[in-house]
Amino acid sequence: MSRSVLGRDPFTRAPATPAAADKSPPAKTPARKARKRRAARPAVAPEKSPPAPAPEFAAEPLVEKELPPRPVDRRELVDETEELSSDTVGMPLAPETIIGRLAAWSLSCRGLEVDEFGFDPVSWEKAKPLLRWLADRYWRIQVRGLDHLPADGPFLVVANHGGVLPWDALMLKLAVERARGEDIPVRFLMEDFVFHFPFLGPLLTRLGGARAHPDNARRLLHRGAPLLVFPEGDKGLGKLYRNRHQLQRFGRGGFLKLAIREGVPLLPAALVGPDEIHPVVARLRWLARPLGLPYLPVTFTFPVLGPLGLLPLPARWRIAFGEPLRWERQAIDPDDSVRVASEAERVRERVQQMVNDLLDERSRAAT
């Protein structure tokens, strides 16, 4: 074999040695080439089979019906609260637990239905134990003249007003219902500033109060409810301690017009004691005006002690009911403002005389 002049021909293959023969790749067979060609091809997704036809009974989609919300039973909330309290005896209460208990207690003190004026019999029943304790043990109220109350039918009670908060309305309501029965609840009228006062107005409304308006009074009398009226209004609640037991002017005689037009008896009533549970020594009108109040009372305990200063003092009360008064519509015209004002002044003098009599009785009892 001859050599090239330029050296080894690069295109000639060197003879295979035994070691090189062992390291050489295997020969490419047709089967191997076919496998490589298949591996180099891009993957093709398998064809999707057409969806199976829906069954005939499922032709219409199923629609879930929304059930009406289940009404919440307040008794269940109270039961859950009692179970929680029994499980956590002796353990510190978390704030959310206290709030939950207060909410459950508040719900248990309210009824599911109220009348058109907002009176809630459940709230009144829940409040009566406290009011009875105040009347019998704290203020030791003495009541006389209950035999003058009519046995049935509506009537009007006209009384003097006293104290910063309308405790006298609740005590009069309790006394009349005790003597007359509780089939028809006694109602009382409230001044506008009390009716719109936060928390206090809604609370008194649930306990039997209604906004002082002739239409409201007429509708309550038509329902057969005895009605308590305080013609002094906010002037009676804001009397200074030095002017206690002195009745203020009885407005324009609206209560007398109501009694004449509706033909109901009018009972004068006198109270001694409400003026002494919150002794007002001053009235701040400039500070109360932004709050929408006629005045801001200053007592021996309020506002020095803050909210605790609104707690009433344990003064003894006396309540007296006078003989019922009647006016015939033929004898007096309710539209005659002069005659009505004159008769209203006579009623005020009658109530003032009854107050003076109660003061004399208390003085004789103390000596």
TORTI-354656 format. One record per residue (C-alpha): x, y, z; residue number from 1. Coordinates in Angstrom, 2 decimals, padded with zeros to 5 digits. Each point is the difference from the previous one (the first is absolute). Last residue first. Example, Ala and Ser with C-alpha at 12.3 -4.5 7.8 and 13.67 -1.06 7.14 Angstrom:
BEGIN
- 013.67_-001.06_007.14_2
- -001.37_-003.44_000.66_1
***
This chain:
BEGIN
- -093.37_065.22_114.90_367
- 000.76_-001.80_-003.29_366
- -003.59_-001.16_-000.51_365
- -001.34_003.54_000.45_364
- 002.45_001.31_-002.59_363
- -000.86_-002.77_-002.44_362
- -003.71_000.72_000.36_361
- 000.59_003.72_-000.55_360
- 002.00_-000.72_-003.15_359
- -002.78_-002.25_-001.29_358
- -002.54_002.75_000.57_357
- 002.18_002.50_-001.86_356
- 000.18_-002.35_-002.97_355
- -003.78_-000.40_000.00_354
- -000.40_003.80_000.02_353
- 002.35_000.27_-002.98_352
- -002.04_-002.63_-001.90_351
- -003.20_001.99_000.58_350
- 001.70_003.26_-000.97_349
- 001.14_-001.59_-003.25_348
- -003.54_-001.25_-000.69_347
- -001.36_003.50_000.58_346
- 002.61_001.38_-002.39_345
- -001.21_-002.45_-002.63_344
- -003.56_001.28_000.49_343
- 001.11_003.59_-000.67_342
- 002.08_-001.00_-003.02_341
- -002.98_-001.89_-001.45_340
- -002.30_002.98_000.50_339
- 002.40_002.35_-001.77_338
- 000.81_-002.48_-002.79_337
- -003.63_-000.61_-000.92_336
- 000.55_-002.84_-002.49_335
- -000.76_-002.62_002.64_334
- -003.47_001.57_000.49_333
- -001.25_-000.35_003.55_332
- -003.46_-000.92_001.32_331
- -001.17_-001.97_-003.05_330
- 003.25_-001.94_-000.03_329
- -000.63_-001.13_003.53_328
- 002.99_000.11_002.26_327
- 001.04_-002.71_002.42_326
- 002.39_-000.14_002.95_325
- 001.10_-003.21_001.73_324
- 000.70_000.15_003.75_323
- 003.64_000.35_000.89_322
- 002.88_-002.46_-000.19_321
- 002.86_000.29_002.52_320
- 003.64_-001.07_-000.26_319
- 002.62_000.25_002.74_318
- 003.69_-000.69_-000.51_317
- 002.93_-000.53_002.37_316
- 003.40_001.16_-001.24_315
- 002.61_-002.63_-000.88_314
- 002.09_002.16_-002.40_313
- -000.20_-000.67_-003.70_312
- 003.06_-001.22_-001.96_311
- 000.88_002.66_-002.57_310
- 003.24_000.90_001.82_309
- 001.36_-003.44_-000.82_308
- 000.17_001.12_-003.64_307
- 002.66_002.58_000.89_306
- 000.66_000.53_003.71_305
- 000.36_003.78_-000.25_304
- -002.59_000.26_-002.78_303
- -002.19_-000.62_001.96_302
- 000.24_-000.78_003.75_301
- -001.27_003.13_001.74_300
- -002.04_000.84_-003.08_299
- 000.66_001.92_-003.21_298
- -002.62_-000.47_-002.67_297
- 000.75_000.62_-003.69_296
- -002.83_001.96_-001.59_295
- -002.50_-000.05_-002.88_294
- 002.00_-002.77_-001.68_293
- 001.09_-000.14_-003.67_292
- 003.59_-000.81_000.89_291
- 001.30_003.32_-001.37_290
- -002.55_001.80_002.26_289
- 000.98_-001.85_003.18_288
- 003.19_001.98_000.64_287
- -001.72_003.39_-000.35_286
- -002.95_-001.18_002.10_285
- 001.89_-001.01_003.12_284
- -002.52_-000.49_002.80_283
- 000.93_000.33_003.67_282
- -000.73_-001.55_003.42_281
- -002.09_-002.96_-001.17_280
- -000.75_-002.48_002.79_279
- -000.39_-003.35_-001.77_278
- -001.92_-002.33_002.36_277
- -001.60_002.99_001.73_276
- -002.37_001.28_-002.69_275
- -001.36_-003.55_-000.45_274
- -001.02_-000.11_003.68_273
- -003.52_001.39_000.24_272
- -002.44_-000.98_-002.73_271
- -003.51_001.32_-000.60_270
- -002.71_-001.39_-002.28_269
- -003.04_001.66_-001.55_268
- -002.38_-002.45_-001.69_267
- -001.75_001.00_-003.23_266
- -003.05_-001.94_-001.14_265
- -000.41_-000.75_-003.74_264
- -002.41_001.76_-002.38_263
- 002.36_-000.09_-002.97_262
- -000.44_003.68_-000.88_261
- -000.03_001.20_003.61_260
- 002.97_-002.11_001.15_259
- 002.09_000.99_-003.03_258
- -000.77_003.70_000.42_257
- 001.06_-000.30_003.65_256
- 003.31_-001.68_-000.90_255
- 000.72_002.75_-002.53_254
- -000.30_002.66_002.69_253
- 002.46_002.44_-001.50_252
- 003.02_-000.96_002.14_251
- -000.67_-000.91_003.61_250
- 002.14_002.72_001.59_249
- 002.51_-001.21_002.56_248
- -000.79_-001.84_003.21_247
- 001.99_000.82_003.14_246
- 001.04_-003.18_001.83_245
- 003.66_000.84_-000.61_244
- 000.84_003.66_-000.62_243
- 003.18_000.02_002.14_242
- 001.07_-003.23_-001.67_241
- -000.21_001.53_-003.44_240
- -002.71_-001.23_-002.32_239
- 001.31_-001.64_-003.17_238
- -002.40_-002.95_-000.20_237
- -003.03_002.24_000.52_236
- 001.09_002.50_-002.63_235
- 000.51_-002.93_-002.40_234
- -003.74_-000.61_-000.10_233
- -002.20_001.61_002.66_232
- -003.08_-001.69_-001.52_231
- 001.06_-003.49_001.15_230
- -002.52_-002.45_-001.51_229
- -000.60_-003.67_000.87_228
- -002.46_-001.88_-002.24_227
- -002.25_-002.94_000.82_226
- -000.28_-002.22_-003.10_225
- -003.39_-000.73_-001.60_224
- 001.28_-000.13_-003.59_223
- -001.83_003.26_-000.71_222
- 001.97_001.58_002.84_221
- 003.27_-000.95_-001.70_220
- -001.17_001.43_-003.32_219
- -000.97_003.32_001.61_218
- 003.32_000.32_001.83_217
- 001.95_-000.68_-003.19_216
- -002.03_002.57_-001.92_215
- 000.38_002.60_002.75_214
- 003.81_-000.37_000.03_213
- 002.40_-000.90_002.81_212
- 002.11_-002.81_-001.45_211
- -000.86_-003.36_001.47_210
- 001.24_-001.91_003.04_209
- -000.90_-003.57_000.89_208
- 003.22_-001.75_001.03_207
- 001.23_-000.42_-003.58_206
- -000.36_003.75_-000.54_205
- 001.87_000.66_003.24_204
- 002.96_-002.00_-001.30_203
- -000.11_001.58_-003.47_202
- 000.10_003.52_001.55_201
- 002.71_-000.74_002.56_200
- 002.41_-001.62_-002.46_199
- 000.60_003.24_-001.91_198
- -002.40_002.87_000.88_197
- -002.70_000.40_-002.67_196
- -002.96_-000.79_002.29_195
- 001.53_001.88_002.93_194
- 000.55_003.15_-002.12_193
- -003.51_-000.32_-001.44_192
- -001.76_-000.27_003.35_191
- -001.43_-003.35_001.02_190
- -003.59_-001.24_000.39_189
- -000.97_-002.93_002.21_188
- -001.73_-003.36_-000.59_187
- -001.69_-002.39_002.41_186
- -000.17_-003.59_-001.21_185
- -003.44_-001.60_-000.52_184
- -000.41_-003.34_001.77_183
- 002.43_001.00_002.74_182
- -002.40_000.53_002.88_181
- -001.41_003.17_001.47_180
- 001.99_000.38_003.21_179
- 003.31_-001.46_-001.14_178
- -000.35_001.56_-003.44_177
- -000.58_003.44_001.51_176
- 003.01_-000.25_002.33_175
- 002.38_-001.27_-002.72_174
- -000.99_002.75_-002.42_173
- 000.43_002.62_002.72_172
- 003.46_-001.36_000.83_171
- 001.04_-000.04_-003.67_170
- -001.19_003.58_-000.59_169
- 001.66_001.21_003.22_168
- 003.37_-001.43_-001.08_167
- 000.09_002.49_-002.86_166
- 003.67_001.04_000.42_165
- 001.04_003.40_001.40_164
- -002.56_-000.10_002.78_163
- -003.50_001.39_000.14_162
- -003.31_000.18_-001.84_161
- -003.44_000.71_001.44_160
- -002.86_-002.29_-000.94_159
- -002.99_-000.18_-002.38_158
- -001.47_-003.52_-000.31_157
- -002.40_-000.49_-002.94_156
- -002.55_-002.79_-000.27_155
- -000.75_-003.01_-002.19_154
- -002.62_-002.60_000.88_153
- -000.29_-002.18_003.06_152
- 000.03_000.15_003.80_151
- 000.59_003.74_000.10_150
- 002.80_001.04_002.40_149
- -001.32_001.91_003.04_148
- 000.51_-003.04_002.24_147
- 003.74_000.40_-000.51_146
- -000.08_003.13_002.18_145
- 003.18_-000.80_001.88_144
- 003.47_-001.13_-000.99_143
- 003.07_-000.22_002.25_142
- 003.28_-000.54_-001.83_141
- 002.87_-001.60_001.89_140
- 002.61_001.64_-002.28_139
- 002.51_-002.87_000.09_138
- -002.03_-002.93_001.32_137
- -003.53_000.09_-001.41_136
- 000.21_002.31_-003.03_135
- 003.60_-000.75_-000.96_134
- -000.48_-003.73_000.48_133
- -003.21_000.13_-002.05_132
- 001.80_001.88_-002.78_131
- 002.78_-002.60_-000.08_130
- -002.46_-002.91_-000.13_129
- -002.11_001.87_-002.62_128
- 002.78_000.47_-002.57_127
- -000.16_-003.48_-001.53_126
- -003.80_000.14_-000.21_125
- 000.20_003.41_-001.68_124
- 002.56_-001.22_-002.52_123
- -002.20_-002.99_-000.86_122
- -003.09_002.21_-000.41_121
- 001.79_002.17_-002.62_120
- -001.62_003.37_-000.72_119
- 001.25_001.51_-003.27_118
- -002.96_002.27_-000.79_117
- -001.46_-002.29_-002.68_116
- 000.30_-003.02_002.26_115
- 003.12_-002.05_000.50_114
- 000.82_-003.55_-001.08_113
- 002.96_-002.34_000.46_112
- 000.48_000.96_003.60_111
- 003.09_001.46_001.55_110
- 001.75_-000.86_003.26_109
- 001.40_-003.27_-001.41_108
- 001.67_001.94_-002.79_107
- 001.81_002.23_002.47_106
- 001.15_-003.02_002.00_105
- 001.34_-001.64_-003.15_104
- 001.82_003.19_-000.99_103
- 001.46_000.37_003.50_102
- 001.16_-003.59_-000.10_101
- 001.60_000.44_-003.41_100
- 001.74_003.19_001.10_99
- 001.38_-001.77_003.06_98
- 001.23_-002.91_-002.13_97
- 001.65_002.38_-002.51_96
- 001.82_001.70_002.86_95
- 001.36_-003.32_001.32_94
- -001.35_-001.29_003.27_93
- 002.43_-001.32_002.61_92
- -000.77_-003.62_000.99_91
- -001.72_-000.94_003.26_90
- -003.07_-001.42_-001.71_89
- 000.62_-000.26_-003.73_88
- -002.13_-003.02_-000.91_87
- -003.07_001.16_001.93_86
- 000.27_003.48_-001.52_85
- 000.18_-001.39_-003.51_84
- -003.05_-002.18_000.59_83
- -001.88_003.04_001.30_82
- 001.01_002.04_-003.05_81
- -001.09_-002.78_-002.33_80
- -003.36_-000.12_001.78_79
- -000.37_003.79_-000.31_78
- 000.78_-000.15_-003.70_77
- -002.47_-002.84_-000.43_76
- -002.64_002.07_001.77_75
- 000.62_002.81_-002.44_74
- -001.24_-002.22_-002.83_73
- 001.59_001.06_-003.24_72
- -002.26_-000.41_-002.99_71
- 001.25_-002.50_-002.56_70
- 000.93_001.67_-003.24_69
- -002.16_-001.11_-002.91_68
- 001.43_-002.99_-001.92_67
- 001.69_000.72_-003.28_66
- -000.90_-002.64_-002.57_65
- 002.95_-001.57_-001.79_64
- -000.48_-000.06_-003.75_63
- 000.60_-003.25_-001.92_62
- 000.68_000.49_-003.66_61
- -002.67_-001.23_-002.44_60
- 000.94_-002.82_-002.39_59
- 001.01_-002.23_002.87_58
- -002.88_-002.53_-000.45_57
- 000.94_-000.53_-003.67_56
- 003.54_-000.98_000.72_55
- 002.73_002.28_-001.24_54
- 001.74_-001.03_-003.23_53
- 003.57_-001.20_000.44_52
- 002.59_002.55_-000.79_51
- 001.94_-000.57_-003.26_50
- 003.29_-001.86_000.46_49
- 002.99_002.17_000.18_48
- 002.73_-000.74_-002.55_47
- 003.27_-000.87_001.55_46
- 002.43_002.82_000.22_45
- 002.82_-000.25_-002.55_44
- 003.52_-000.05_001.32_43
- 002.48_001.52_-002.42_42
- 002.07_-002.50_-002.01_41
- 003.61_-000.46_001.14_40
- -000.84_-003.13_001.99_39
- -001.61_-001.65_-003.05_38
- 003.06_000.75_-002.13_37
- 002.27_-001.37_002.65_36
- -002.00_-003.23_000.21_35
- 000.14_-000.41_-003.76_34
- 003.75_000.45_-000.02_33
- 000.38_-002.72_002.62_32
- -002.13_-002.43_-002.03_31
- 002.02_000.70_-003.17_30
- 003.24_-000.85_001.85_29
- 002.52_002.52_000.97_28
- 003.11_-001.90_000.98_27
- 000.90_000.01_003.59_26
- 002.22_002.75_001.20_25
- 003.73_-000.64_-000.06_24
- 001.63_-000.62_003.36_23
- 000.66_-003.80_-000.47_22
- 001.30_000.42_-003.52_21
- 002.29_002.70_001.24_20
- 001.50_-002.42_002.44_19
- 000.41_-002.74_-002.68_18
- 001.49_002.47_-002.46_17
- -001.92_001.22_-002.98_16
- 002.01_000.89_-003.04_15
- 000.03_003.67_-000.64_14
- -002.63_001.31_-002.31_13
- 001.26_001.91_-003.10_12
- -001.36_003.40_-000.55_11
- 002.78_001.68_001.86_10
- 002.59_-001.46_-002.41_9
- 003.11_-000.49_001.97_8
- 002.95_002.07_-001.14_7
- 000.32_002.48_-002.75_6
- 001.98_-002.40_-002.15_5
- -002.58_-002.72_000.38_4
- 001.06_-003.33_001.32_3
- -000.09_-003.25_-002.11_2
- -001.51_-003.30_001.12_1
***
